Amino acid sequence: MALSESSGYGIIAGSVLFFLLASYATLFSAVLPLTGLYALDAIAQDKHYKYFILLAIPTTAYFIIVNWVGWQYYQNS
């Protein structure tokens, strides 16, 4: 089933919104004031798990690439 053009724009808009909110919560909250929104302020004040998602993204990408390369070696051996 093909996605319509408007759903593609929705995915892009959602991705940009998530990127901006996550950037504030993890990176810019140290220099900007709190927003008053409970979820963003809770992440902004966290000192331990704040950067977990940022570190999990490249780790997951690395795992997927290594897993794919290993599967290619297995198939071609």
Protein Blocks (a to p, Z undefined) as FASTA:
>chain_A
ZZdfklmmmmmmmmmmmmmmmmmmmmmmmmmccehiaklmmmmmpcklmmmmmmmmmmmm
mmmmmmmmmmmmmmmZZ
